[in-house]
């Protein structure tokens, strides 16, 4: 699978940002439009929300999500949220929660998902570790995931299939801030994806963002 994201109209913080995703996959080529919104005006709470729509093929028909983050004392933070994915014939509803902690220049976060697809419940988890460098914009990162996750855009197009099989993901990344206004982010993820009792796919994702 290959996807290109184009952000059309960046707006001030707290207002929606429009985007367009182009995807080419074995089942066909498609386009997806969406809006992202976030706010960090409060020192305690910071909400994030998104909604995406597509005519189908390379993307789900609808995607929507909302998370509310809360900062606690001594470097702790928490998240509660929900996700929705519509594949026309199948709809997935997910509850999301995470807990994070700053330990010096390191940040650890464990996020869990609990998904219902009109028939069964499925669990998935992701551990994220960041080692910050000079400031909060520069860091090395590591992720480890278990199970299908609704926030993984590289697999969301077939999120409604093979949820009962466990997939495993590991990844590394690096982010660098230049002259306060330019950010370079590069990461590599490997996913061991089981799609049938004796059928495993190996997926490699390379992301470069400027």
PEWODA-V409967 format. One record per residue. N is the residue number from 1. RES is the residue in three letters. D_CENTER is the distance of its C-alpha to the mean C-alpha in Angstrom with 1 decimal. Layout:
n=N res=RES d_center=D_CENTER
n=N res=RES d_center=D_CENTER
//
This chain:
n=1 res=UNK d_center=16.2
n=2 res=UNK d_center=15.9
n=3 res=UNK d_center=14.0
n=4 res=UNK d_center=15.2
n=5 res=UNK d_center=13.6
n=6 res=UNK d_center=16.5
n=7 res=UNK d_center=16.4
n=8 res=UNK d_center=19.7
n=9 res=UNK d_center=20.9
n=10 res=UNK d_center=19.5
n=11 res=UNK d_center=21.1
n=12 res=UNK d_center=21.9
n=13 res=UNK d_center=19.6
n=14 res=UNK d_center=19.4
n=15 res=UNK d_center=20.0
n=16 res=UNK d_center=17.7
n=17 res=UNK d_center=16.5
n=18 res=UNK d_center=17.1
n=19 res=UNK d_center=15.3
n=20 res=UNK d_center=16.2
n=21 res=UNK d_center=14.4
n=22 res=UNK d_center=17.0
n=23 res=UNK d_center=16.5
n=24 res=UNK d_center=19.2
n=25 res=UNK d_center=19.2
n=26 res=UNK d_center=22.2
n=27 res=UNK d_center=22.4
n=28 res=UNK d_center=22.7
n=29 res=UNK d_center=21.4
n=30 res=UNK d_center=19.7
n=31 res=UNK d_center=18.4
n=32 res=UNK d_center=15.9
n=33 res=UNK d_center=16.4
n=34 res=UNK d_center=14.5
n=35 res=UNK d_center=14.7
n=36 res=UNK d_center=12.5
n=37 res=UNK d_center=14.5
n=38 res=UNK d_center=14.5
n=39 res=UNK d_center=17.5
n=40 res=UNK d_center=18.8
n=41 res=UNK d_center=22.5
n=42 res=UNK d_center=23.1
n=43 res=UNK d_center=23.4
n=44 res=UNK d_center=22.5
n=45 res=UNK d_center=19.9
n=46 res=UNK d_center=16.9
n=47 res=UNK d_center=15.2
n=48 res=UNK d_center=12.1
n=49 res=UNK d_center=12.1
n=50 res=UNK d_center=11.2
n=51 res=UNK d_center=13.1
n=52 res=UNK d_center=13.3
n=53 res=UNK d_center=16.4
n=54 res=UNK d_center=17.8
n=55 res=UNK d_center=21.2
n=56 res=UNK d_center=19.6
n=57 res=UNK d_center=20.2
n=58 res=UNK d_center=17.1
n=59 res=UNK d_center=14.7
n=60 res=UNK d_center=14.9
n=61 res=UNK d_center=17.4
n=62 res=UNK d_center=15.5
n=63 res=UNK d_center=12.0
n=64 res=UNK d_center=12.0
n=65 res=UNK d_center=10.4
n=66 res=UNK d_center=12.0
n=67 res=UNK d_center=11.9
n=68 res=UNK d_center=14.9
n=69 res=UNK d_center=15.1
n=70 res=UNK d_center=18.6
n=71 res=UNK d_center=20.3
n=72 res=UNK d_center=23.1
n=73 res=UNK d_center=26.1
n=74 res=UNK d_center=26.3
n=75 res=UNK d_center=22.7
n=76 res=UNK d_center=21.0
n=77 res=UNK d_center=18.0
n=78 res=UNK d_center=16.5
n=79 res=UNK d_center=14.0
n=80 res=UNK d_center=14.6
n=81 res=UNK d_center=12.7
n=82 res=UNK d_center=12.6
n=83 res=UNK d_center=10.8
n=84 res=UNK d_center=13.1
n=85 res=UNK d_center=13.2
n=86 res=UNK d_center=16.7
n=87 res=UNK d_center=18.1
n=88 res=UNK d_center=21.6
n=89 res=UNK d_center=23.2
n=90 res=UNK d_center=20.5
n=91 res=UNK d_center=18.3
n=92 res=UNK d_center=15.7
n=93 res=UNK d_center=15.4
n=94 res=UNK d_center=13.2
n=95 res=UNK d_center=13.9
n=96 res=UNK d_center=11.5
n=97 res=UNK d_center=13.2
n=98 res=UNK d_center=13.0
n=99 res=UNK d_center=15.7
n=100 res=UNK d_center=16.0
n=101 res=UNK d_center=19.2
n=102 res=UNK d_center=20.7
n=103 res=UNK d_center=23.3
n=104 res=UNK d_center=25.2
n=105 res=UNK d_center=23.1
n=106 res=UNK d_center=20.5
n=107 res=UNK d_center=17.4
n=108 res=UNK d_center=16.3
n=109 res=UNK d_center=13.5
n=110 res=UNK d_center=13.3
n=111 res=UNK d_center=10.9
n=112 res=UNK d_center=12.2
n=113 res=UNK d_center=11.6
n=114 res=UNK d_center=14.8
n=115 res=UNK d_center=14.8
n=116 res=UNK d_center=18.0
n=117 res=UNK d_center=18.9
n=118 res=UNK d_center=22.5
n=119 res=UNK d_center=23.9
n=120 res=UNK d_center=22.2
n=121 res=UNK d_center=19.8
n=122 res=UNK d_center=17.2
n=123 res=UNK d_center=15.6
n=124 res=UNK d_center=12.7
n=125 res=UNK d_center=11.9
n=126 res=UNK d_center=10.2
n=127 res=UNK d_center=12.4
n=128 res=UNK d_center=11.7
n=129 res=UNK d_center=14.9
n=130 res=UNK d_center=15.8
n=131 res=UNK d_center=19.4
n=132 res=UNK d_center=20.3
n=133 res=UNK d_center=23.2
n=134 res=UNK d_center=25.4
n=135 res=UNK d_center=23.1
n=136 res=UNK d_center=19.7
n=137 res=UNK d_center=18.6
n=138 res=UNK d_center=19.6
n=139 res=UNK d_center=18.2
n=140 res=UNK d_center=17.6
n=141 res=UNK d_center=14.6
n=142 res=UNK d_center=14.3
n=143 res=UNK d_center=11.7
n=144 res=UNK d_center=13.0
n=145 res=UNK d_center=11.5
n=146 res=UNK d_center=13.7
n=147 res=UNK d_center=13.4
n=148 res=UNK d_center=11.3
n=149 res=UNK d_center=7.9
n=150 res=UNK d_center=7.1
n=151 res=UNK d_center=3.3
n=152 res=UNK d_center=4.6
n=153 res=UNK d_center=6.3
n=154 res=UNK d_center=9.1
n=155 res=UNK d_center=10.2
n=156 res=UNK d_center=9.6
n=157 res=UNK d_center=13.1
n=158 res=UNK d_center=14.8
n=159 res=UNK d_center=12.8
n=160 res=UNK d_center=16.2
n=161 res=UNK d_center=18.1
n=162 res=UNK d_center=18.9
n=163 res=UNK d_center=16.9
n=164 res=UNK d_center=20.0
n=165 res=UNK d_center=19.7
n=166 res=UNK d_center=17.8
n=167 res=UNK d_center=15.5
n=168 res=UNK d_center=15.1
n=169 res=UNK d_center=12.8
n=170 res=UNK d_center=13.9
n=171 res=UNK d_center=13.1
n=172 res=UNK d_center=14.8
n=173 res=UNK d_center=14.4
n=174 res=UNK d_center=16.6
n=175 res=UNK d_center=16.6
n=176 res=UNK d_center=20.0
n=177 res=UNK d_center=21.3
n=178 res=UNK d_center=24.5
n=179 res=UNK d_center=27.1
n=180 res=UNK d_center=24.8
n=181 res=UNK d_center=23.4
n=182 res=UNK d_center=21.9
n=183 res=UNK d_center=18.8
n=184 res=UNK d_center=18.2
n=185 res=UNK d_center=15.0
n=186 res=UNK d_center=15.2
n=187 res=UNK d_center=13.4
n=188 res=UNK d_center=14.2
n=189 res=UNK d_center=12.6
n=190 res=UNK d_center=14.9
n=191 res=UNK d_center=14.3
n=192 res=UNK d_center=17.4
n=193 res=UNK d_center=16.9
n=194 res=UNK d_center=19.8
n=195 res=UNK d_center=20.6
n=196 res=UNK d_center=24.2
n=197 res=UNK d_center=26.5
n=198 res=UNK d_center=27.7
n=199 res=UNK d_center=25.2
n=200 res=UNK d_center=22.4
n=201 res=UNK d_center=20.3
n=202 res=UNK d_center=19.2
n=203 res=UNK d_center=16.3
n=204 res=UNK d_center=16.0
n=205 res=UNK d_center=13.3
n=206 res=UNK d_center=14.6
n=207 res=UNK d_center=12.9
n=208 res=UNK d_center=15.4
n=209 res=UNK d_center=14.8
n=210 res=UNK d_center=17.9
//
